[in-house]
Every structure is written in C-alpha cells, then in structure tokens.
C-alpha cells in the first residue's frame, strides 16, 4: 500500500482534515529513535536520532479523553492557518510569495524570523468569522484538503498562524539540541520547547481540561517537559525524562495521582514507553532535509 493512501482516505473519505505526520511515523518509525520530518507533500524525512544514547526516555500517558481530528476545533484551527496565509498574501504583508507558512522560516535568519513573526501576528486579526472572511477575501482559503470555510464559525487567525510559524522553529531547535552531547540543562531546554508547544496548542483551543490536569501534574522534578500530541483535543500526552530510576518513579507517581483525580483505576490508564519499529524498517530509503 502506498504511504499516501491512508492520508487521502482520512481526508477525502472520513472527512478528517489531517496531515501526513501519523502515516510517516508508522511507516518510518524505528525502535528507540526519533525521526525529524517536514510535513509537506512530498514529505522530507531526516536522519534518525537514537534518543536512548542521549540518556533520554519518552513516555506516553493516555489522558482517557477520546481524541478525534474530525472535530470542529481541529478543523477550524487548520482552516484558520490557511486563512491567515491568504490574508498575508492578499494584504502584501511580505515582499515575496511563499507556498506554505513554514517556508517563511527558510528564507530568513533566526533573528529576522523572530521579528518577522511578531510583525505578521501584529498585522493579522485576532479572530474573524467565516462570513467576514468570505466578504473580504472570497470563499477559498487556498488549501484543497482543508474543510471549507463555515460562515457561522469564528476562526482564531493570529493564534493559528502563530502555531504554524513558531512550531516549525521549535521543532528545528529540538532537533539541533538532540545532535549535541546532552547534559541535564539540555534536557530541560527540550522540555521548555515542549511546554511552549503545548501552550501554543491550548491558545488555539486544541487542548482539553483533562490533558491540562495531566500536563500540570507532570511539572515536577526528574520530568523535563510534556505536551499534548498530534492534533490535540485529548488523546495521548507525551513526556520526556532522563533514563533514570527516579524519573520512572516520578512518572508512575503522576499516573497514580492522575487516576485518583479521574476516579479510575491506575491500571486503566495506558502507559507507553519509547518508540517502536515502523512498517518500513527493512528499508533505508530516506530523503534528507
């Protein structure tokens, strides 16, 4: 089966406005490794990083909240990001055209990018209704896969564009740190990037009260950081720790506290460790970023 078959099935048949990330992870995954990739079409897959050699450990904790990308929050945020891109082009906020929001980050240095992000966000509306957008800019937000604009919906343009632009920068910083010989301070730097990412999701209304409780419980010694995963709105919370007995105990204690607050048995909360091999593990055909 071609890698893009499930991607198009989710979007065209199930009506779930998702990207290619899950398919890439399932296909290119490798035991005890992280894989950087750019979620574009075609996607770009980077060199695998063995996090166990960095004395790091990844944990996934089930929030017990059902996660579904087809809900209105996820669809609105995705549409709002493309609407923001459309506004930037139509209002000539930049002196050059660009295919995606993230591609803006490729043509400026890091100092320029931060200034540019601030400028773009300052000149975008905080929120706009679908009807207002259509009256000013027309029906098309510029992406064939994303769900059409709903006239009655409110789209948080600034926060959604902020997520797209700054998440790309955070992911690249995360990868750069992982290439170093890590010390504990680097672990907390990685954790800080995860927390910033999570806050950015929450500002876009892609969090949930239950995952917020879990994230807050994980803000303790021996745990570097945590964030919601995928499209947010529930599902799995991932946390990063060092590979120590104390860190493992801190995670297990958090699961116990969380289960008590949720009034469920701790055994009902699924706990995942590390990463696993994907469907393409026998091959090594990668396109490097």
N, C-alpha and C positions, 0 to 999 in steps of 0.2 A: 504494500500500500504506500502511495506517495505521501510524503510528510505533510503536504498541504491539504490532503483530502479531509482529515478531521477538522482542519481550520475552516475550510469553506462549508463543511457540513454544519458546524456550530453557528456560523454567521448566516448562511443562506437558508438552512432548513430549520434549525432550532431557534433561530432569531436571537442568538446570544452574541452581542457585539464585542467579541473577544479579539485579542491579538494572537500572535504566534508563539508566545512565551511557553505555555504549557506543553505544546507539541515539541518544541525544541528541547525542553528539559527531559521529556520522556524518551526522546529519540537519542540525544547525545549524552545523556547522563552517565556518570562514571562513579564507582564506589569511592567515597572519601575525597571527592573532588568538587570544586566549584567551577562552573563554566561561564565566562562572560560572553554575552552575545547582544547584538543590536537587533531589536525587534523591527526590522524593516522587511520589505519584500523586494528582492530575496534577502533573507536574514544573513548576518555576518557572525560567524562563530569564532571566538577567540581561543587562546591556548588554555588548557585545563590547569587549574591550580589545586594542588593537593593540600587541603587545609589541615589534615592531621599532622603533617610535618611542621606546621606552624604552631603546634600545640593548642589548636582551637577545636571546639566542639560545637556542632549545630544541633539544636533541639527544636522539634515541632510539637506544639501543645494544642490539642483540639479545644476550641473555645466553646463547643457544644451548640454553637449557633450555626444553623444551616447556611451555607454560602451558595449564592446563585448569581452569576453575572448577568442574567437576563432581567434583573430587577431594574426599577426606574432610576435609582441613584447611579448605578454604574453607567447605564446608557446615557444619562444626562451629562455626566462628567466627561465622558468620551466625546459626545457631541459638542459640549462647551469648549473643549480644547480646539477642535477643528473650527468652531465658530470664531474663537479668538484668533486663530491663524488667518482666517478670512478677513477679519477686521484689520489686522496688522497690514495685510497686503492692500486692502481697499483704501485704508487711511494713509498709506505710504509712510508708516512708522519707521521702516528701514529703507535704506537706499538701494537694496538689492532684493531680488526674489529668492525664494527658498522653497524646497519641496516639502520638508517637514519642520516642525518646531525645533526638534533636536538638532537638525542640521545647522541651525543658527550658531550653536556652540562650537562648530568645527572651524569656523572662519575667523574667529577672534581669539586672542589670548585670554588667559584666566581673569586677569584684571579687567579687561574690556568686557568680558562676558558678564561679570557681576554688575557693572554699571549698566550694561545693555538690558539685563533682566529687570533691574529697578525701573529703567526708563519705560520699557514695554508695559510693565504692570501698572505703572502710574497713569499711562495713557489708555488703558483698557477699562471698560465699565466693570464695576464690581459684579453686577448682575444685570441681566436683561431677559425679558420674556421672549418666548419664541415669536410671538406676534410682532413685537417691536423690532426684532432682528430681521424678520421677513420683510417688513415695511421699508427698512433702510437698505438692507443688503441682498434681499431676494431669498428664495427658497433653499438654495444649495449651500451647504456648509463646506463642500469640497472633498468629501470622502464617500465613496460609493458603498462601503461596507457598513459604516456607522448608521444607526437608525435615523430616519428623517426627523426634522425639527418639529416639535409639537407646539402649536400656537399657545396653548394654555400653560406650558411648563415654564419654570424660572431656571435660567442657566447661570451658574456662577462662573463667569468667564475668567476673571482675574485669578482665582484660586486654581482653576483647572489648567490654565496656561502655566501658572507658577509650578504646578506639579510636573508637567511635561518637561519644562525647561530645566528646572533645578534637580529633578530626579536623575536626569541624564548625567549631570555634573557629579552628583553624589555617587552614582554607580561607578563612574570612572575613578573618582578618588578612592573608593573602596577597593577597586582592583589594584590601583597603584600601591596602596598600603600593603596589600597581601603579597606583593612581589618583594617586600623588604624582609630582612631578618627581624622578626617581630619581638617586641618586649611588651610588658603589661600596659604601658601607656598607649601603644598602638592598638591593643585590644579595646581600650576604652574609646579611642578615636573611631574605630569601626562601629562601636556601639552607639556613639553620638550620631553618626551618619544614619544608623538605623532608626534612632528616635526622631531625627529630623524628617526622615521619610514618612514615618508613621504619622507625625503631626500634620504633614502635608496632605496625607490621605484624609485625615479627620476633618481638615478645613474644607475638603471637597464633599463632605457628607458621606464618605465611604467607610467610616468607622462603624462601631456599634457599641452600646453601653457595656455589653458583656466583655468584648475584647478590650475595652478601656480598663476595666477592672483587672483583667489578667495582665495587661501591659504594666499597669501601676504596681501590681504585686511583684513583678519581675525586676523592678528597680531596686535591687538590693546588692550587697557585696558579692563578688565572685561571678556576677552576671554582667557582661559588658553592655548589652543592649538588646532590645526586642522591637519587633514591628509586626503589623498585620501583613498577611501575604496576599499575592495575586491581586484580584480586583477588589479586595476589601469586603466590607459589609458582612463580616462574620468569617467563619471558616477557621483556618489554622493561624496560630501566632507562632512566629519563629524567634528563637533567642540564641545568642552567641555567648559562649563561655570559654574559659580556658579548659584544658583537658585535665582536670584535677578532681580528686575525691570530694573536696569542699564544694566545687561548682556543681557536681552531680547531686550532692545533698541539698544544695540551695534550690535547685530545680524541683526536686522531689517534694521538698517542704512547700514550695509555691503551689504545686499541684494539689497538695493536701489542703492548703488554705483556700484555694480557688474552689475545690469540690465542696468544702464546707459552706462557703458563701452561696454557691449554686444549688446547695441542698441535694447533691448527688453523691454517689459512692465514687471515691477516687479511682477505682478500677474502671469506671465507665468513661473516664477521660483518657482518650488515646494519646500516647506519647511516642514520638518518633525521634530517632537518633541518627545523625549523619545523613548520608546520601547513598543512593544505590545505582547500579548499572542500568543504562537505558537500552532501548531496542537495537541501537546501532553499535553496541560495544565491540563487536567483532571487526568493525571498520575504523579507519582513521582518516576519513576524507573531510578535512576541515578547511574552511575559508577563513583566513586570519584577518582580524581587524587591523 
